[in-house]
Amino acid sequence: MIKALIAVLLLALPAAGILADDDHDRVLRWRQEGRVLPLEQILDRFDPDRRFQVIEIELEDEHGLLVYEIKYLDARGRIRKTEIDAGTGEPVQDEAR
């Protein structure tokens, strides 16, 4: 499942305007510098029991703050979206849809 989530992230990044020619290297550098936590660690902090189904994940730069935007189905089947600080794993925003 993690490989599928990483694939979703990598597919979503160009749409978010983050990845261009050398941006894969930039994201890797951010990870090595500790600016971005691994996606698996973000998802574990978000819900360790994984009682949700990921619809889409994007890594976005919001005015200098790198955030993972996660759209998912919660345990009740509701579509939800949350933003998580990519560097700390702390929630930035959560909204029901």
Secondary structure by P-SEA (a helix, b strand, c coil): caaaaaaaaaaacccccccccaaaaaaaaaaaacccccaaaaaaaacccccccccbbbbbbcccbbbbbbbbccccbbbbbbbcccccccccccccc
